Amino acid sequence: MVGHAPRLMLETVPFVAPSWARHLRAQPEASVCLGMLPTPVHAWRPPCLDAGGLRECLVKRDDLSGGVELGGNKVRKLELLLAEALAQGADTVVTIGGVQSNHARATAVGARLLGLDACLVLRVADRAAAEPVGFAANLLFGRLAGATVRTVTKSEYAAHGSAALLRRQADALAAAGRRPFVIPVGGSCARGTWGYIAAVAELVEQLAGRPAPDHIVVACGSGGTACGLALGARLAGLRTRVHAVGVCDTPDAFYEHVARTAAELGVELGEGGARGLLTVHQGKGLGYALSTPAELGTIARTAAATGVTLDGAYTGKALHAFAQLACAEPRAFVGSSVLFWHTGGALAMTGGLDALEPLMPAGQVGPLLIGGTAGGAAGERRDADGKGQVPPTE
């Protein structure tokens, strides 16, 4: 069940497709409740969109979908994928991603909550092949949840592909007597896509009769989230254009993924094909999880002005690229309403953060002034009479 129905955490319930999608193929039979759904929608005005002439800007907070460990867009897919793993009697889930994969972290935590083991095949830089992966950011939560980590280098990943590497690890587990269930990169498959088809129904219900946004903007890494949103918007009859900002790969690769998934679900895309369903923009900049100074500036100014934190791999790139587009093509967006679908990912902000320092306000950090002078022993202060020491406050 997806939407506003009462949800009991970890309960497996029948999956009920939106009424306008019940004719599709490959419908999941069950969903296991992992996410804190529905996620909020609220007004949002990031400074980078001030010059775009938009009538309204909203944000859909899927970064709040599952707390620290499960938050982000992956939990909607995992509710369906892990339910299938349980139905098949699996005892281990196997998935793949980058060394700081949000999907891998969420999969490890979700699996452990359900009593399943997780094996994560993680891509590392060639130069880091012999180095420990450590415990930074997403790795901390995945490893604390007991996940087994197997590393592959970027060169090995490119040579073999994610599907072959997953199958190799699953075969090794099966040979050892385990019952593996394979989840593709990003959870982006027909079953996982249903999570975001249903998310469109959630959004429509939240809008409560208000017009749907003219544009939905979302980061695109493996394609499943953008595909589900675009298919959902089409099937629900919304006059909404989905803009997927690719943070890796090429637009053509994402269009091919959307077309392939639509065919699996039995959706006729028509003459325009996948390009008639959504627009994929190139937004990877310097490369996956590598931020330009301008992208970091967008992240910093957005957080300072709105309190919403973006990340350097996905959402920061997506908002920055869309803001550039809106300013470059104002006639396409002036007077329109835009919803930014926040897919989470801030946990993966681990590298290059020193570059944020020049973007912070002058004087943001400094010593406490005590008695007119800066300093004083850390954690110490005198009481009102100047006698004795008062313990530091929490």
TISEDO-298723 format. One record per residue (C-alpha): residue in one letter; residue number from 1; x, y, z. Coordinates in pm, 1 decimal. Layout:
<nodes>
<node 'a'; NUM; <X; Y; Z>>
...
</nodes>
This chain:
<nodes>
<node 'm'; 1; <0.0; 0.0; 0.0>>
<node 'v'; 2; <142.3; 337.4; -96.0>>
<node 'g'; 3; <-4.4; 672.2; -0.2>>
<node 'h'; 4; <-198.6; 802.3; 297.8>>
<node 'a'; 5; <-326.5; 467.8; 430.9>>
<node 'p'; 6; <-209.5; 380.0; 785.6>>
<node 'r'; 7; <128.5; 207.0; 774.2>>
<node 'l'; 8; <287.7; -20.5; 1033.0>>
<node 'm'; 9; <666.3; -25.2; 998.9>>
<node 'l'; 10; <806.0; -350.6; 854.7>>
<node 'e'; 11; <457.9; -484.5; 778.3>>
<node 't'; 12; <413.0; -653.7; 440.8>>
<node 'v'; 13; <90.2; -542.9; 275.1>>
<node 'p'; 14; <-68.9; -585.3; -69.0>>
<node 'f'; 15; <52.3; -331.9; -322.8>>
<node 'v'; 16; <-237.9; -136.5; -469.3>>
<node 'a'; 17; <-153.4; 39.9; -793.7>>
<node 'p'; 18; <-310.5; 378.4; -868.8>>
<node 's'; 19; <-640.8; 337.3; -1052.4>>
<node 'w'; 20; <-495.8; 488.9; -1367.7>>
<node 'a'; 21; <-208.1; 236.2; -1375.3>>
<node 'r'; 22; <-384.5; -92.2; -1302.7>>
<node 'h'; 23; <-378.2; -197.7; -1665.9>>
<node 'l'; 24; <1.8; -214.2; -1671.7>>
<node 'r'; 25; <210.8; -529.0; -1663.2>>
<node 'a'; 26; <466.0; -639.6; -1402.7>>
<node 'q'; 27; <268.4; -504.6; -1107.8>>
<node 'p'; 28; <416.9; -590.9; -767.5>>
<node 'e'; 29; <202.5; -807.7; -545.6>>
<node 'a'; 30; <329.6; -674.9; -213.5>>
<node 's'; 31; <508.6; -387.6; -44.2>>
<node 'v'; 32; <693.6; -385.7; 286.1>>
<node 'c'; 33; <658.8; -64.2; 486.3>>
<node 'l'; 34; <1001.0; 94.2; 532.1>>
<node 'g'; 35; <952.9; 461.4; 447.3>>
<node 'm'; 36; <802.2; 753.5; 632.3>>
<node 'l'; 37; <544.0; 823.3; 366.8>>
<node 'p'; 38; <393.7; 1046.0; 242.5>>
<node 't'; 39; <687.5; 1286.6; 235.7>>
<node 'p'; 40; <614.3; 1658.9; 276.2>>
<node 'v'; 41; <561.5; 1911.2; -2.0>>
<node 'h'; 42; <618.8; 2277.9; 71.7>>
<node 'a'; 43; <689.9; 2612.8; -87.3>>
<node 'w'; 44; <1056.2; 2668.2; -161.6>>
<node 'r'; 45; <1251.1; 2954.3; -312.3>>
<node 'p'; 46; <1618.1; 2876.7; -376.4>>
<node 'p'; 47; <1805.1; 3195.5; -475.8>>
<node 'c'; 48; <1934.0; 3041.4; -799.2>>
<node 'l'; 49; <1578.9; 3042.4; -939.2>>
<node 'd'; 50; <1502.9; 3405.7; -853.5>>
<node 'a'; 51; <1591.9; 3521.0; -1204.3>>
<node 'g'; 52; <1382.2; 3255.6; -1375.9>>
<node 'g'; 53; <1048.4; 3434.1; -1350.0>>
<node 'l'; 54; <873.4; 3132.5; -1200.3>>
<node 'r'; 55; <524.5; 3174.8; -1060.3>>
<node 'e'; 56; <574.3; 2912.6; -792.2>>
<node 'c'; 57; <838.9; 2671.9; -671.1>>
<node 'l'; 58; <771.8; 2369.7; -450.5>>
<node 'v'; 59; <993.3; 2094.8; -313.1>>
<node 'k'; 60; <895.6; 1731.8; -252.8>>
<node 'r'; 61; <1103.3; 1611.9; 42.0>>
<node 'd'; 62; <1196.2; 1253.0; -32.8>>
<node 'd'; 63; <1516.3; 1327.9; 156.0>>
<node 'l'; 64; <1292.5; 1283.4; 462.7>>
<node 's'; 65; <1154.7; 947.7; 351.5>>
<node 'g'; 66; <1332.3; 726.6; 602.9>>
<node 'g'; 67; <1544.4; 906.5; 860.1>>
<node 'v'; 68; <1922.1; 907.1; 842.3>>
<node 'e'; 69; <1965.4; 541.1; 750.7>>
<node 'l'; 70; <1689.2; 495.5; 491.5>>
<node 'g'; 71; <1620.9; 850.6; 373.0>>
<node 'g'; 72; <1622.5; 937.7; 4.5>>
<node 'n'; 73; <1451.9; 816.1; -307.4>>
<node 'k'; 74; <1565.0; 453.4; -280.0>>
<node 'v'; 75; <1323.8; 353.9; -3.8>>
<node 'r'; 76; <1020.5; 371.2; -235.5>>
<node 'k'; 77; <1184.6; 117.8; -467.3>>
<node 'l'; 78; <1314.0; -96.4; -182.6>>
<node 'e'; 79; <967.7; -135.0; -32.8>>
<node 'l'; 80; <876.5; -332.6; -344.8>>
<node 'l'; 81; <1207.9; -502.7; -413.9>>
<node 'l'; 82; <1263.7; -628.6; -59.7>>
<node 'a'; 83; <903.6; -749.7; -41.3>>
<node 'e'; 84; <979.9; -964.9; -344.7>>
<node 'a'; 85; <1302.7; -1087.6; -184.2>>
<node 'l'; 86; <1102.2; -1203.7; 117.1>>
<node 'a'; 87; <839.0; -1365.4; -105.1>>
<node 'q'; 88; <1108.7; -1563.8; -287.2>>
<node 'g'; 89; <1258.4; -1689.1; 38.2>>
<node 'a'; 90; <1589.0; -1508.3; -8.4>>
<node 'd'; 91; <1828.8; -1476.1; 283.0>>
<node 't'; 92; <2068.6; -1228.5; 119.7>>
<node 'v'; 93; <2025.3; -930.5; -110.5>>
<node 'v'; 94; <2302.9; -833.5; -349.7>>
<node 't'; 95; <2330.8; -491.4; -508.6>>
<node 'i'; 96; <2591.7; -266.3; -666.5>>
<node 'g'; 97; <2692.1; 99.1; -679.1>>
<node 'g'; 98; <2964.9; 352.5; -613.6>>
<node 'v'; 99; <3165.8; 339.6; -294.0>>
<node 'q'; 100; <2939.6; 610.5; -146.6>>
<node 's'; 101; <2618.8; 473.5; -297.6>>
<node 'n'; 102; <2303.8; 598.4; -125.6>>
<node 'h'; 103; <2121.9; 299.2; -272.1>>
<node 'a'; 104; <2370.5; 51.3; -127.5>>
<node 'r'; 105; <2343.3; 207.8; 218.3>>
<node 'a'; 106; <1962.8; 204.9; 211.7>>
<node 't'; 107; <1958.4; -152.9; 82.0>>
<node 'a'; 108; <2188.1; -271.7; 360.9>>
<node 'v'; 109; <1980.3; -104.5; 631.4>>
<node 'g'; 110; <1645.1; -208.3; 485.3>>
<node 'a'; 111; <1761.4; -566.6; 447.6>>
<node 'r'; 112; <1885.9; -584.8; 805.5>>
<node 'l'; 113; <1555.5; -444.6; 936.7>>
<node 'l'; 114; <1383.1; -736.1; 764.7>>
<node 'g'; 115; <1627.0; -999.9; 886.3>>
<node 'l'; 116; <1811.5; -1033.3; 556.1>>
<node 'd'; 117; <2185.2; -1013.1; 495.4>>
<node 'a'; 118; <2324.9; -773.3; 237.4>>
<node 'c'; 119; <2624.7; -796.7; 7.8>>
<node 'l'; 120; <2731.4; -468.6; -151.7>>
<node 'v'; 121; <2949.3; -464.8; -462.9>>
<node 'l'; 122; <3103.8; -118.3; -453.1>>
<node 'r'; 123; <3303.0; 61.1; -723.1>>
<node 'v'; 124; <3628.0; 225.7; -611.8>>
<node 'a'; 125; <3890.0; 426.3; -797.7>>
<node 'd'; 126; <4162.0; 218.9; -961.5>>
<node 'r'; 127; <4425.0; 385.5; -743.5>>
<node 'a'; 128; <4228.0; 293.0; -429.0>>
<node 'a'; 129; <4189.9; -77.4; -508.8>>
<node 'a'; 130; <4417.5; -189.8; -224.5>>
<node 'e'; 131; <4302.1; 69.4; 30.0>>
<node 'p'; 132; <4045.2; 7.8; 306.9>>
<node 'v'; 133; <3703.4; 150.0; 219.0>>
<node 'g'; 134; <3670.8; 300.3; 567.0>>
<node 'f'; 135; <3360.5; 416.2; 748.1>>
<node 'a'; 136; <3285.5; 757.7; 600.3>>
<node 'a'; 137; <2926.7; 866.2; 539.5>>
<node 'n'; 138; <2712.1; 600.8; 367.6>>
<node 'l'; 139; <2971.6; 331.2; 433.3>>
<node 'l'; 140; <2931.4; 380.9; 807.4>>
<node 'f'; 141; <2562.8; 290.0; 804.3>>
<node 'g'; 142; <2598.4; 6.2; 556.9>>
<node 'r'; 143; <2883.6; -155.9; 746.6>>
<node 'l'; 144; <2722.1; -102.6; 1086.4>>
<node 'a'; 145; <2418.0; -284.6; 947.9>>
<node 'g'; 146; <2645.7; -582.6; 888.4>>
<node 'a'; 147; <2670.1; -565.4; 510.6>>
<node 't'; 148; <2946.3; -758.5; 338.0>>
<node 'v'; 149; <3140.2; -532.8; 98.8>>
<node 'r'; 150; <3311.1; -653.4; -216.6>>
<node 't'; 151; <3501.8; -392.4; -416.3>>
<node 'v'; 152; <3559.0; -362.2; -788.9>>
<node 't'; 153; <3769.9; -100.7; -958.4>>
<node 'k'; 154; <3630.3; 153.9; -1197.6>>
<node 's'; 155; <3813.1; -24.1; -1481.0>>
<node 'e'; 156; <3665.4; -362.3; -1385.5>>
<node 'y'; 157; <3319.6; -208.3; -1363.2>>
<node 'a'; 158; <3356.2; -59.4; -1711.5>>
<node 'a'; 159; <3490.2; -383.8; -1856.4>>
<node 'h'; 160; <3225.2; -619.2; -1716.7>>
<node 'g'; 161; <2918.6; -403.3; -1644.5>>
<node 's'; 162; <2703.3; -397.4; -1334.3>>
<node 'a'; 163; <2473.2; -685.6; -1434.3>>
<node 'a'; 164; <2758.8; -932.4; -1490.2>>
<node 'l'; 165; <2931.4; -833.4; -1166.6>>
<node 'l'; 166; <2609.2; -877.5; -972.1>>
<node 'r'; 167; <2549.7; -1217.9; -1125.6>>
<node 'r'; 168; <2904.2; -1327.1; -1043.8>>
<node 'q'; 169; <2860.6; -1236.3; -677.1>>
<node 'a'; 170; <2514.2; -1392.3; -660.4>>
<node 'd'; 171; <2649.7; -1715.4; -812.1>>
<node 'a'; 172; <2927.6; -1723.6; -552.2>>
<node 'l'; 173; <2674.0; -1684.0; -272.5>>
<node 'a'; 174; <2450.5; -1954.6; -418.2>>
<node 'a'; 175; <2748.2; -2190.8; -443.3>>
<node 'a'; 176; <2807.9; -2130.3; -71.7>>
<node 'g'; 177; <2451.5; -2234.3; 9.0>>
<node 'r'; 178; <2293.7; -1889.8; 34.3>>
<node 'r'; 179; <1969.7; -1778.0; -133.5>>
<node 'p'; 180; <2055.6; -1446.1; -300.8>>
<node 'f'; 181; <1814.2; -1190.5; -443.8>>
<node 'v'; 182; <1970.3; -948.1; -691.5>>
<node 'i'; 183; <1877.5; -578.8; -693.4>>
<node 'p'; 184; <2016.5; -385.1; -992.9>>
<node 'v'; 185; <2208.0; -61.3; -963.7>>
<node 'g'; 186; <1989.0; 206.3; -806.3>>
<node 'g'; 187; <1699.2; -37.5; -777.4>>
<node 's'; 188; <1613.1; 80.0; -1127.3>>
<node 'c'; 189; <1407.7; -197.3; -1284.0>>
<node 'a'; 190; <1041.6; -238.8; -1372.7>>
<node 'r'; 191; <946.4; -343.7; -1019.0>>
<node 'g'; 192; <1138.1; -58.0; -857.8>>
<node 't'; 193; <989.4; 192.7; -1101.2>>
<node 'w'; 194; <645.6; 124.0; -954.2>>
<node 'g'; 195; <759.9; 303.8; -639.9>>
<node 'y'; 196; <768.8; 632.0; -828.5>>
<node 'i'; 197; <462.7; 565.3; -1039.3>>
<node 'a'; 198; <280.0; 539.4; -706.3>>
<node 'a'; 199; <462.3; 849.4; -578.0>>
<node 'v'; 200; <284.1; 1054.4; -844.2>>
<node 'a'; 201; <-48.6; 944.4; -695.4>>
<node 'e'; 202; <80.9; 1052.5; -354.5>>
<node 'l'; 203; <168.4; 1396.4; -492.3>>
<node 'v'; 204; <-170.8; 1441.0; -659.5>>
<node 'e'; 205; <-343.9; 1359.2; -331.8>>
<node 'q'; 206; <-125.1; 1607.4; -143.9>>
<node 'l'; 207; <-203.5; 1885.1; -390.4>>
<node 'a'; 208; <-570.8; 1839.8; -294.6>>
<node 'g'; 209; <-724.9; 1980.9; -608.2>>
<node 'r'; 210; <-455.4; 2240.7; -679.7>>
<node 'p'; 211; <-315.4; 2237.4; -1032.7>>
<node 'a'; 212; <-25.3; 2000.4; -1083.2>>
<node 'p'; 213; <312.4; 2169.1; -1135.5>>
<node 'd'; 214; <404.2; 2259.3; -1490.3>>
<node 'h'; 215; <749.1; 2108.4; -1442.5>>
<node 'i'; 216; <903.7; 1845.4; -1214.9>>
<node 'v'; 217; <1283.2; 1854.1; -1180.2>>
<node 'v'; 218; <1471.2; 1551.0; -1048.8>>
<node 'a'; 219; <1828.1; 1423.7; -1040.5>>
<node 'c'; 220; <1892.1; 1117.1; -1254.6>>
<node 'g'; 221; <2162.8; 861.9; -1174.0>>
<node 's'; 222; <2030.8; 519.6; -1273.1>>
<node 'g'; 223; <1705.5; 635.8; -1432.7>>
<node 'g'; 224; <1440.2; 459.1; -1226.7>>
<node 't'; 225; <1308.2; 757.0; -1031.6>>
<node 'a'; 226; <1279.4; 982.5; -1335.2>>
<node 'c'; 227; <1121.4; 700.9; -1536.0>>
<node 'g'; 228; <858.2; 634.9; -1269.1>>
<node 'l'; 229; <772.1; 1002.8; -1232.1>>
<node 'a'; 230; <742.7; 1054.2; -1607.3>>
<node 'l'; 231; <528.9; 743.5; -1658.6>>
<node 'g'; 232; <313.9; 831.6; -1358.5>>
<node 'a'; 233; <256.3; 1185.9; -1479.9>>
<node 'r'; 234; <158.0; 1060.8; -1827.0>>
<node 'l'; 235; <-75.0; 789.2; -1695.9>>
<node 'a'; 236; <-236.3; 1019.7; -1439.3>>
<node 'g'; 237; <-319.5; 1269.1; -1713.3>>
<node 'l'; 238; <-105.7; 1548.7; -1569.9>>
<node 'r'; 239; <13.0; 1827.1; -1797.2>>
<node 't'; 240; <350.0; 1815.9; -1625.5>>
<node 'r'; 241; <687.3; 1796.3; -1794.6>>
<node 'v'; 242; <949.9; 1592.8; -1611.8>>
<node 'h'; 243; <1305.6; 1725.6; -1638.3>>
<node 'a'; 244; <1564.7; 1463.2; -1543.6>>
<node 'v'; 245; <1912.9; 1602.4; -1487.5>>
<node 'g'; 246; <2167.0; 1332.2; -1560.0>>
<node 'v'; 247; <2460.2; 1328.6; -1318.8>>
<node 'c'; 248; <2641.3; 1049.1; -1503.1>>
<node 'd'; 249; <2615.0; 869.0; -1835.5>>
<node 't'; 250; <2451.7; 1033.2; -2140.2>>
<node 'p'; 251; <2095.6; 1149.1; -2207.8>>
<node 'd'; 252; <2065.1; 879.8; -2475.3>>
<node 'a'; 253; <2141.4; 608.7; -2219.1>>
<node 'f'; 254; <1865.0; 736.3; -1991.6>>
<node 'y'; 255; <1615.9; 762.5; -2278.5>>
<node 'e'; 256; <1695.4; 400.9; -2367.7>>
<node 'h'; 257; <1636.1; 294.0; -2006.8>>
<node 'v'; 258; <1299.2; 470.3; -1999.6>>
<node 'a'; 259; <1191.9; 315.7; -2330.5>>
<node 'r'; 260; <1296.9; -31.3; -2216.2>>
<node 't'; 261; <1114.1; -1.1; -1883.9>>
<node 'a'; 262; <801.3; 137.2; -2050.4>>
<node 'a'; 263; <796.6; -163.4; -2283.5>>
<node 'e'; 264; <828.4; -404.1; -1988.0>>
<node 'l'; 265; <530.5; -235.2; -1822.1>>
<node 'g'; 266; <325.3; -231.1; -2141.6>>
<node 'v'; 267; <319.8; 146.9; -2187.7>>
<node 'e'; 268; <292.0; 268.7; -2547.0>>
<node 'l'; 269; <509.1; 579.7; -2572.4>>
<node 'g'; 270; <388.8; 687.2; -2914.4>>
<node 'e'; 271; <573.2; 860.6; -3193.4>>
<node 'g'; 272; <790.9; 1074.4; -2966.9>>
<node 'g'; 273; <922.7; 773.8; -2778.5>>
<node 'a'; 274; <1091.8; 840.3; -2447.1>>
<node 'r'; 275; <1170.7; 1196.5; -2553.5>>
<node 'g'; 276; <799.6; 1265.0; -2568.2>>
<node 'l'; 277; <767.8; 1150.4; -2208.5>>
<node 'l'; 278; <1041.4; 1353.6; -2039.3>>
<node 't'; 279; <1343.5; 1570.5; -2108.7>>
<node 'v'; 280; <1687.5; 1456.0; -1996.7>>
<node 'h'; 281; <1944.2; 1730.6; -1945.0>>
<node 'q'; 282; <2318.6; 1683.6; -1912.4>>
<node 'g'; 283; <2427.7; 1795.5; -1567.1>>
<node 'k'; 284; <2725.5; 1584.7; -1465.2>>
<node 'g'; 285; <2971.7; 1875.0; -1480.2>>
<node 'l'; 286; <3318.2; 1755.8; -1380.0>>
<node 'g'; 287; <3188.7; 1402.2; -1336.2>>
<node 'y'; 288; <3002.9; 1183.7; -1091.4>>
<node 'a'; 289; <3022.7; 1326.4; -736.3>>
<node 'l'; 290; <3275.0; 1592.0; -846.3>>
<node 's'; 291; <3149.4; 1944.9; -782.4>>
<node 't'; 292; <3239.8; 2265.5; -961.2>>
<node 'p'; 293; <3274.6; 2583.9; -753.0>>
<node 'a'; 294; <2948.8; 2705.8; -908.0>>
<node 'e'; 295; <2764.3; 2388.9; -802.4>>
<node 'l'; 296; <2898.5; 2419.4; -448.2>>
<node 'g'; 297; <2784.3; 2780.7; -449.9>>
<node 't'; 298; <2432.1; 2670.5; -539.4>>
<node 'i'; 299; <2436.8; 2416.1; -255.3>>
<node 'a'; 300; <2565.3; 2670.2; -1.9>>
<node 'r'; 301; <2329.3; 2953.2; -99.4>>
<node 't'; 302; <2028.4; 2721.1; -110.4>>
<node 'a'; 303; <2094.8; 2588.7; 239.4>>
<node 'a'; 304; <2159.5; 2936.2; 379.1>>
<node 'a'; 305; <1841.4; 3080.8; 227.5>>
<node 't'; 306; <1597.8; 2791.3; 267.7>>
<node 'g'; 307; <1735.0; 2544.6; 523.6>>
<node 'v'; 308; <1724.7; 2263.1; 267.4>>
<node 't'; 309; <2054.3; 2080.4; 216.2>>
<node 'l'; 310; <2143.2; 1939.6; -124.1>>
<node 'd'; 311; <2430.7; 1705.5; -208.4>>
<node 'g'; 312; <2721.0; 1723.7; -449.6>>
<node 'a'; 313; <2650.8; 1408.5; -648.6>>
<node 'y'; 314; <2281.1; 1441.7; -731.4>>
<node 't'; 315; <2050.6; 1715.0; -606.4>>
<node 'g'; 316; <2304.1; 1998.1; -608.7>>
<node 'k'; 317; <2392.3; 1925.5; -969.6>>
<node 'a'; 318; <2025.2; 1890.9; -1064.4>>
<node 'l'; 319; <1917.2; 2223.9; -918.0>>
<node 'h'; 320; <2222.9; 2405.1; -1053.2>>
<node 'a'; 321; <2174.2; 2271.6; -1406.3>>
<node 'f'; 322; <1802.6; 2349.4; -1407.2>>
<node 'a'; 323; <1863.5; 2702.7; -1278.6>>
<node 'q'; 324; <2106.0; 2761.2; -1564.2>>
<node 'l'; 325; <1847.2; 2629.7; -1810.0>>
<node 'a'; 326; <1568.4; 2845.7; -1665.9>>
<node 'c'; 327; <1783.8; 3156.3; -1693.7>>
<node 'a'; 328; <1906.5; 3069.5; -2044.0>>
<node 'e'; 329; <1556.2; 2991.9; -2176.0>>
<node 'p'; 330; <1327.4; 3220.2; -1973.0>>
<node 'r'; 331; <1037.4; 3202.2; -2217.9>>
<node 'a'; 332; <1007.7; 2828.6; -2151.2>>
<node 'f'; 333; <960.8; 2873.0; -1776.5>>
<node 'v'; 334; <849.3; 3227.3; -1695.8>>
<node 'g'; 335; <517.3; 3229.8; -1513.3>>
<node 's'; 336; <523.3; 2853.0; -1462.3>>
<node 's'; 337; <522.1; 2637.2; -1150.5>>
<node 'v'; 338; <811.8; 2402.5; -1074.8>>
<node 'l'; 339; <839.9; 2118.6; -824.9>>
<node 'f'; 340; <1189.2; 2001.8; -732.9>>
<node 'w'; 341; <1183.9; 1637.4; -624.3>>
<node 'h'; 342; <1451.2; 1614.4; -352.7>>
<node 't'; 343; <1599.1; 1264.4; -367.9>>
<node 'g'; 344; <1831.0; 1299.6; -67.8>>
<node 'g'; 345; <2198.4; 1207.8; -70.0>>
<node 'a'; 346; <2356.9; 1460.0; 166.8>>
<node 'l'; 347; <2520.6; 1174.3; 361.5>>
<node 'a'; 348; <2755.6; 1119.5; 68.7>>
<node 'm'; 349; <2906.8; 1468.7; 97.2>>
<node 't'; 350; <3256.7; 1358.6; 195.4>>
<node 'g'; 351; <3513.3; 1495.9; -46.1>>
<node 'g'; 352; <3623.4; 1845.5; -143.8>>
<node 'l'; 353; <3429.7; 2013.9; 135.7>>
<node 'd'; 354; <3711.3; 2256.9; 214.7>>
<node 'a'; 355; <3600.6; 2439.1; -100.3>>
<node 'l'; 356; <3284.8; 2540.8; 89.3>>
<node 'e'; 357; <3480.9; 2757.5; 334.5>>
<node 'p'; 358; <3511.1; 3064.6; 106.1>>
<node 'l'; 359; <3136.0; 3043.0; 41.1>>
<node 'm'; 360; <3044.2; 3078.0; 408.2>>
<node 'p'; 361; <2956.4; 3418.3; 561.7>>
<node 'a'; 362; <3246.3; 3622.3; 696.2>>
<node 'g'; 363; <3275.3; 3580.7; 1071.3>>
<node 'q'; 364; <3055.2; 3269.7; 1077.8>>
<node 'v'; 365; <3300.9; 3092.5; 1307.0>>
<node 'g'; 366; <3505.2; 3268.1; 1574.1>>
<node 'p'; 367; <3601.4; 3260.5; 1939.8>>
<node 'l'; 368; <3352.1; 3338.2; 2213.4>>
<node 'l'; 369; <3411.5; 3682.0; 2369.8>>
<node 'i'; 370; <3447.7; 3651.3; 2747.0>>
<node 'g'; 371; <3497.4; 3965.1; 2954.8>>
<node 'g'; 372; <3564.6; 4167.5; 2645.8>>
<node 't'; 373; <3840.2; 3939.0; 2522.6>>
<node 'a'; 374; <3839.7; 3641.2; 2297.3>>
<node 'g'; 375; <3935.4; 3310.3; 2447.5>>
<node 'g'; 376; <3889.7; 3130.6; 2776.7>>
<node 'a'; 377; <3946.2; 2765.7; 2837.9>>
<node 'a'; 378; <3717.8; 2550.5; 2627.6>>
<node 'g'; 379; <3413.1; 2437.1; 2820.9>>
<node 'e'; 380; <3477.2; 2665.3; 3125.1>>
<node 'r'; 381; <3295.3; 2972.6; 3260.3>>
<node 'r'; 382; <3255.4; 3147.8; 3596.6>>
<node 'd'; 383; <2930.6; 3172.5; 3787.8>>
<node 'a'; 384; <2754.3; 3505.4; 3846.3>>
<node 'd'; 385; <2974.4; 3585.8; 4149.2>>
<node 'g'; 386; <3289.8; 3497.4; 3968.3>>
<node 'k'; 387; <3350.0; 3209.7; 4207.3>>
<node 'g'; 388; <3401.6; 2852.3; 4109.3>>
<node 'q'; 389; <3344.9; 2684.2; 3777.6>>
<node 'v'; 390; <3014.8; 2588.2; 3622.7>>
<node 'p'; 391; <3026.3; 2266.0; 3416.8>>
<node 'p'; 392; <2996.4; 2315.4; 3040.8>>
<node 't'; 393; <2643.2; 2304.0; 2901.5>>
<node 'e'; 394; <2538.2; 2021.9; 2671.7>>
</nodes>
